[in-house]
Amino acid sequence: MCGIIGYVGKKAAAPILLEGLRRLEYRGYDSAGMAVLGPDDLIIRKRKGKIDEGLAHALKPTPPAGHLGIGHTRWATHGPPSDDNCHPHLDHTGTIAVVHNGVIENYDRLKAKLEQAGHMFCSATDTEVLAHLIGEYYQKYRTQNGDLNPLTRAVIDALREVIGTYGLAVICTEHPNTIVGARRGSPLIIGIGQGEHFVSSDANAIVAHTRQVVFLNDYDVATVTNERFDVVNLGTDTANVQISNLEFSSTDAERGPYQHFMLKEIFEQPRAVENALRGRIDFEGATARFGGLNMSAAELRGIERIIIAASGTSWHAALVGEYLIEEFAHLPVEVEFAHEFCYRNAPMERDTVLLVISQSGETADTLAALREAKRRGHRTLAIVNVVGSTIAREADGGIYMHAGPEIGVASTKAFVSTLAILTLLGIHLGRMRQLSARRAMEIIRGLEALPKQIESILADDSELRRLALKYAKADDFFFLSRGYTFPIALEGALKLKEISYIHAEGYSAAEMKHGPIALIEPGTPTVFLVPRDSMYDKTMANLAMIRARKGPVIAVATQGDTQIKSVADDVIYLPETVEPLYPILATIPLQLLAYHIAVARGCDVDKPRNLAKSVTVQ
């Protein structure tokens, strides 16, 4: 979940590292640091806190000079945020510096062994133990000749002792033109330039310098200089290296005129939905088409059950997908938390397919679920946003969101893109079974109308801001709905919790009477999703129970619904659409409501406390 950046070339390293760390800060912002190889020694600068409050000041007035360096922005696992625990960490000789994303599970045993050998540690981190272990091996190899650079040999031998996950970059004073990078379970890429190379945990950090990258595979170890890179694999001693071109530019990953990345990404959702639909609608066949599923029509018709594994916001999207696929295709669908699927022996029939959802394509729990299903011999599919990500490469087939880089920690456009793709997937599977062409075309026409309908909701941003100011001081919120929009109630509550720190709960509206209604009081607002759908009358009856207990009600309803005005304190209107598409439209005002409440409360929307964008540790 931390961010890593490395540079070797002819330019000054420190400004490139600092710029890259700012672009990576959404991956962690407890502390940040860098190591630059100067004329005589390693120069270390690191500080607790966000980059502009800590590291940037530590680099003034004169940044360290040098053309080789590594940097890190941290999301704390081992050891609390502090200057001492901040990366980079040095080995026992002070000549090797390491930055690391991941968790070394056996660090305590390694540390005990190294302490017996006389090593002394300055931090509470697992990474410092790894740095010392690499240093111990380096002292053994530094004067020996061989096919591999001594630093690379030291990293390889150290990693053979390690249990856990890592994406790391290592530099040494005795190798002034070399970065050694390695990965297992945590992403790491090589950026290819002219007379310069980069390593990074995320393409966002280097896209301003190069669009050509290599996505390293698990157990790859790369030796990178300004002129070349060589990759070996710990398991095979050879590596599968492919150069890819990034689909986005540096401007796509910039905030532009918006106050926050989250707001920018909310307003990008009309285009995100267009991109999710582009080229995937077959009007003649009244169906959808996908080029990357890698399954024949006969194989798709042979699916007997689908399990969808995901985490967080993606799990909420999966719940909508369950409703869609079961209704359109009459296929049984089960939604699992990815982290639970990995560790329980859930029965999977022969013709069961696992579908995983991950914006980053690197979510550790979701990747583990994918690998478990593959180990058991099942077909795996994935919906991801990041081209070349680990999940995208390891799944048997997949669908890209094409939503563009999502920087805000709270997912927005990736979520609605996923909902659009799941709708298309439901149509695709349904048309192979019992979904009529007429019904399919009705939904397809609704999908086509979504971008303009989302724009109309975004046009009411000032009204949603007014509502946010009205309710911003509340301590608790409920989000309630039924049917297709029930998962959106869960997502709305999550968004509010993530960025405003208000306690919020999402429930099925019918479930309230079974206990949670005891918490309703005049100071507890309830957001009710009540579109004109098949559950409308039932949901309205549930709403009346809240009103009877004097709970304030914010209703999200369909345009033209006059009845709702008489029972709600405030109403947010959605354009009319077909029932399966209300989840997409209902998501937008809940995102804006959470955003404006968080801003009103003075929260750092793009960097909410304790969170990071891509969860690459289990």
Secondary structure, DSSP 8 states (H G I E B T S, - for coil): --EEEEEESSS-HHHHHHHHHHHHGGG--SEEEEEEE-SSSEEEEEEES-GGGTHHHHT-SS----SEEEEEEE--SSS-S-TTTSS-EE-TTS-EEEEEES-BTTHHHHHHHHHHTT---SSS-HHHHHHHHHHHHHHHHTT---SS-HHHHHHHHHHHT--B-EEEEEEETTEEEEEEEEEEBS--EEEE-SS-EEEESSGGGTTTT-SEEEE--TTEEEEE-SS-EEEEETTTSS----EEE-SS-GGGGS-TTSSSHHHHHHHTHHHHHHHHHTT-EETTTTEE--SS----HHHHHT--EEEEEE-THHHHHHHHHHHHHHHHH---EEEEEHHHHTTS-----TTEEEEEEESSS--HHHHHHHHHHHHTT--EEEEESSTT-HHHHHSSEEEE-------SSS--HHHHHHHHHHHHHHHHHHHTTT--HHHHHHHHHHHHHHHHHHHHHHTTHHHHHHHHHHHTT-SEEEEEE-GGGHHHHHHHHHHHHHHH--EEEEEEGGGGGGTGGGG--TT--EEEEE-SSTTHHHHHHHHHHHHHTT--EEEEEETT--GGGGT-SEEEEE----GGGHHHHHHHHHHHHHHHHHHHTT--TTS-TT--SS----
